[in-house]
Amino acid sequence: MASLPTGRNGRILAAAFAVLALLVVWIGIVAPVLDWYGARAGRLAELQAKAARERALIDTLPALQKAAAEAAKTPTRSVLSGATDAIAGAALQEQVQTMATAANAQLTSIETLPAEQVGAYRRIGVRVELNAQLGVIVALLKAVEEAQPSMLADDIHLTATPSGPLNKTELPLDASFTVYGFRVGTAQEDTE
């Protein structure tokens, strides 16, 4: 103990050790605890805000379900008319034939496909085959795209016909594609 400074120098050294000890305690214990507490408080605030948003969304769910059910019951210009898949399929087939005639396309085959349930709707399809020049095929596909009720073309296959002598005329293509339309209803409604 005799080697430690006394007096004024001893008090300064003791104060320096006290400040150093407080600094070590602050850096080693207090600051990490405060940081951890701040991070946890921030995470808790985020979770509370998320829970409030989810509660607000859950509160709107019954109204949205009711509106969706009402909309599904009311046919629009976007769906095929017809109380059954067969009637809707015949209407779709007739409309496709009308569009083909308007586009100067001669259909070689048109086949109604089995209907499939998609949510509250029945997907009705017809498979179309034709042999025509590219411009006629494009005109028919454009008519399908712009049709009312809404339709879509899928599974499009184009095959070049064997080429003949080279001349300036455009050779026809073999084309096949599926045209889909939708009607409101279920398969059970067809059997009732």
Secondary structure, 3 states (H helix, E strand, C coil): CCCCCCCHHHHHHHHHHHHHHHHHHHHHHHHHHHHHHHHHHHHHHHHHHHHHHHHHHHHHHHHHHHHHHHHHHCCCCCCCCCCCHHHHHHHHHHHHHHHHHHCCCCEEEEEEEEEEEECCEEEEEEEEEEEECHHHHHHHHHHHHHCCCCCEEEEEEEEECCCCCCCCCCCCEEEEEEEEEEEECCHHHHHC
